[in-house]
Amino acid sequence: MTATSKGFADRLRTPEVTHARISGVGGYRPRRVVPNAELVERINSSDEWIRERSGIIERRWAGEGESVVDMSELAARQALQMAGVEAAELDVVIVATVSWPYQTPAAAPMVAERLGTKGAAFDISAACAGYCHGIALASDMVRGGDASNVLVVGVERLSDFTDKDDRGTAFIFADGAGAAVVSRSATPGIGPTVWGSDGAQWDVIAQKDSWIEVHEKDLGWPTIGMAGQTVFRWAVWGMAPVAQKALDAAGITADQLDAFIPHQANVRIIDAMAKQLHMPADIPIARDIAYTGNTSSASIPLAMERMVRHGEVPSGGLALQIGFGAGLSYAAQVVVIP
C-alpha cells in the first residue's frame, strides 16, 4: 500500500458498523377485482381447477392509466408513514420491477420525484426475487454508511404482459405494489442474504418474444410464458434449502420464526416449502396469493403489509422471506417485522 492509498483508507475508515432494519411497510392493490369466473371461458377452465392448481380465488388488475409509478407512489407513502420518515430523508429509491414499459429511463427517478426526494434512484430486474434483492442492497447501503433511509418498492403491472388465452398463465399474474423503508438501527434487523441464480434454466419463465422480435415481426404487445412443471419442481425442491441457509445464516431455527413470507407463486409451492422446512403449525404463513394473485416482485411486501395491518404477526418478531422466479433468480433473508 502506498502512502497515498494508506491516507485514502484512513480517511474512509468508519469507527463503527451501523445496523439496518425495515422501519415501515406499505402496499397498494388496484381497485379492480378479477375473479376466476372472468377468465375461465377463454382458457377452457373452471374456478375449481384454478383454485386447486394455484390457490388463487381472485386477483387485482390495474385500471386504465394506473401505471407502475402510480402504484409505487401509493405503496411508498404508506411505508414512509409507518416508518415515520419524510420523503426528503430518503437517500435512495430502489424499484424492483419487470413490467415498467420503458427500457430506459428507470421508474425509480419518477417515483422519487413524485415523493419529493432527490436521492439516488434506480431500478433492478430480478423478477419475483427483485424485492429481496432490493432489501439486501438497501441493508448493505445503510450498514456501509452510504445511506440512512432507503425506499425499496416491488411493483408490477403484469396484466399488460399476460396472454389471456394461455391456459398455463392467464390466471396467475396480477398487479400491485409493495414497499419498505430500510433505516439505520441500533440493533441488527436484516439478516444475511442467501442469493443466487440458475441461468441454465433462463428460458422456463420468460417474455415469449424479445423486443427486437416484437419490432421486426410486428407482434403487438409481448407476453410472458412459463414451463409450469419445471418451475414448480425447481421451486419446491430447490428453494427450501435456500430458505434453510437463510435461517442458518441468521443463526435461528424455524421454530423461532414469527412468520414465513415466501413469494406468492402458488399455494402448493408455499405449503411444500413449509413442510420441508418443518415449520411449526402455529407459525403464520403468508397465503396472500388467494386474493392478490402472483404479483412477482410485489408479492412479498404486499403479503407482509397485509399480515402487519391485520395484526397476524408481532412487531419486532422474526420473518423469513424468500423470493424466487425468472432468471432463474432467488434471494432470502430473515428480517425483523416492523
N, C-alpha and C positions, 0 to 999 in steps of 0.2 A: 504494500500500500504506500503510495507516495504521500508526501507531506500535504499536498493539496487535497487528495482524496480523503486523508485522515481528518483534515479540518472540516471537509464537507460532511463526513459521517458524524463527527462530534456535534455539528450544528443541528443535524436531523435527529439525533438521539432523543427519545422521549423518556421522561422519568418513570412512567408507569403505564400499564396496559389498561385501556378503557374497555368496559364490557358493553354489550348491546342486548336489547330486548325489544319485543313487539309491544309498543305502548298503546296502540289502538287499531281496531279493525273496522271496516265498513263494507257495505255491499249494496249493489243495485240490481234488481231483477226487473226486466221490462214488464210493462203492464199487460201485454198481450199473452194470454194463456192459451196454449195449443194442446188440447187433449189428444190422446191416441186416436180417438174416433175421427179426428180431422185428417189423419194421414193414412189410415188403413186401406182405403179403397184403391189408392194409386199404387200401393205395393202389394196388393192382394194378401192382406194380413188381417189380424184381429187384435183387439185390445188385450185379450187374454194372452196371445202369443208374445206381444211386446213386453207385457209385464213379466211373464215367465222368463223370457230371454234376457231382459236387461234390468228389470225392476222399475222401469220408467212408467209413470202414470200420466204425467203431463210435463211440458217444458215451456219455457218463455222464449218468444222471438221478439226482437226489436221492431219497433214501428217505423214507418216511413220517415226518413230524415233523422232517425235516432242513431247517432254514429258511435264508433268506438271512443272517440274523445268525449262525447256527451255522457256516456255511461261511466267512463273513468272519473270524470269530474264529480259526479254524484256519489260514487262509492268513496272517492278520496275525501270529500268533505265530511262524510260520516266518520272516517278513520281519524281525521285530524281533530274532530270534535271529541272523540273518545280519548285521544292521546293528550288533549289539552295543549296542542301545538298549533301555532298560527302558520299559515302558508308561507309567510315571509321567513319563517325559521327553518324551512326546508333547505337543505344543501344540495340534494339530489332527488330527481324524479326518475324512477325506472318503470317502464311499461313493458310487461310481458304479453305478447300477442302474436298471432299468426294471421289475423283477419283484418288488420289495418290495410286498406286497399291501395296504399301508396308504397312503392319500393323505397322512395325517399321523398321528402324528409320523414323522420320518425313521428309517431304520435305524441311521444313524451314532451317535446317542447311546447306543443299546443296545449297539452294538459297543464303544464307548468304555467303557461300564460293565462289560462282560464282561472287558475287558482291564485295567481298573483305572486309568483316567485320567479326569480331569475337564476336559480341554481342550475347546476348541470342537469341535463335531461337526455335520456336515450332509451331506445327500445332494445329488447332482447327477444330472440326467436328460438324457443325450446319447447314449443307446443305445450302439451299438458304438464310438462315438468317446469315450465317457464317461471311460475310463481316461486317455487322452491329455489330455483337458481337465483332469482331476484333477491330472496331473503338472504341467501348465502353472500351475495355480493354486497348487499346493504350492511350485513353484520360485519364483514371484513372492512368496509369503509369506515364504519363507526369505531370499531376496535383499533383500526390503524391510525385514527386521528384525522382522517380526511373529511369527516362529516359528523355532525351532531344529531341530525334527523334526516332520514331517508324515507321517501314515499315509494312503496312498491305496489304496483297495480297489475292484477291479472285480468285481462278483458278480452272478450271475443264477441264477434257478430258472425257466428258460424252458419247462420241461416242463409247467408249470401253464398256460401260455398257448399251447400248441401244439395245433392241430387234428390229431388223429391220423389223420383221413381226408382231409386236404388233400394231394394228390399233390405240390404245389409246395413245401410247407414241412415236412411231417411228419417228414422225415428230417434236417432241417437243425439244428434248435435243440437245445441241451443245457444242462447245469447245471455250475456250478463257481465257484471264487473265486480270484482272484489279487491279490497285494498288494505294495506297495512302500513303503519308508520313504525319504522325501526329507529330507536333512540338510544342515546347513551344511558348506561345503567351502572349502579354501584355494585351490582352482583350479576353473574352470568345469566342470560335469559335466552340464548340461542346456542344450541349445541353444535358440535362439528357436523359438517355436511358430508354425506356419502353420496357421490355422484359419478356419473359416467355415461357411456353411450355404446351402442352396438350398431355401427354403420353398415355391417354386413346385411342387416335387415332394414336398411333405409327405405325400401320400397313398399313395406307392408302397410304403412299409413302414409299416404302421400297425395298431394294435389295431382289429379289424373293427367293433366297436361301442363307443360311448362308455359311460362308467359310468352316464350318465343313461339311455341306451337299455337297458342291462343291467337297470337298476332298473325302468323303466317297462314294459318288454316281457317281463320275467322270462326273460331269455335264458340264464340259467345263467352259467358261467364264460366270460369273453371270451377270444378267441384273436387271434393276430397273423397278418395276411395280407401278402403281398408280390407285387408285379409283377416277377417274376423277371428277365425280359429287360431291362426298363427299368433295374433296379438293376444288372444285370451290365454294361450298356453305360456307365452312369454311373461305376461303379467302375473299369472298365478304362480308359476314355478320360479320365475326369475326375480320377482320383486320382494317376496317375503325375506329372502336372505339379505337383500339390500336394507330393508327395514330393520332387520335384526342387527346389522352392522351399525346402523344409526343409533340403536339402543345401546350397543356395546360402546360406541364412541362417546356417548353421553354418560356412561357409567351407571346405567339403570337397567332394570328388568321390566318386562311387560306389565307385571302386576303393580308396578309403581306409577304407571300412567294414570292420568285422569281423563284422557280422551285419545282416540285413534281417528285421525282425519286424513284418509287417503284420497287421492284423485278419484273423482266420481265418474268412473268409466263404465262400470257395470256392477250391479249389486252382487252378482255371483263371484266376481273377482274380489270385491271387498270382503265377502264372507269367507272365501277360501283363504285370503291372506290372514284374516283374523284367526282362523283355525290353525294355520301353520305357525303363527306367532304365539299360540297358546294364550290368547287374550282372555282374561277372566270375564265371566258372563256379565259382571256388573259394570264394566268399563264402557262408557258411552262411545258408540261408533257412528261416525257421520254416514248417513244414507240420504244425503240431500238430493241425490240423483232422482229420487222418486217424483219430486215436484219441480226440479230445476233442469233435469236432463244433463248431458255431458257438455259442460261449458269450457272444456280444455283448461287453459291457464287460469281461468276464473274460479274453477270448481273448489279448490281448497280454501281460499279466503272466504268465498261465499258460504261454504259449509261451516267454517269456524265462526263467521259472523252470526249465522243463524243459531248455532249452539250457545254462543255467548249471550245473544239477545234473549233467548228463551230460558236462560238460566240452567241449561243442561250440563254445563261444565263450570268448575270453580275458577274464579280469578286467582291467578298465582299457581294453578295446577300445571301439570306437565302434559303436553300433547305431542304425539308422534305424527308428523305429516310427511307424506311421500307422494311425489308427482312422477308420472311415467307416461310416455306416449311417443309420438312421431320422432323419428331420428335414427334409431330408437334411443331416446334420452331419458334419464331418470335422475332424481335428486331427493334426498330425505334428510330430515333433521328433527331433533327433539327441541321444542320451544316451550317457554313459559307462557301460559294463557293470559292475555291482558285482562 
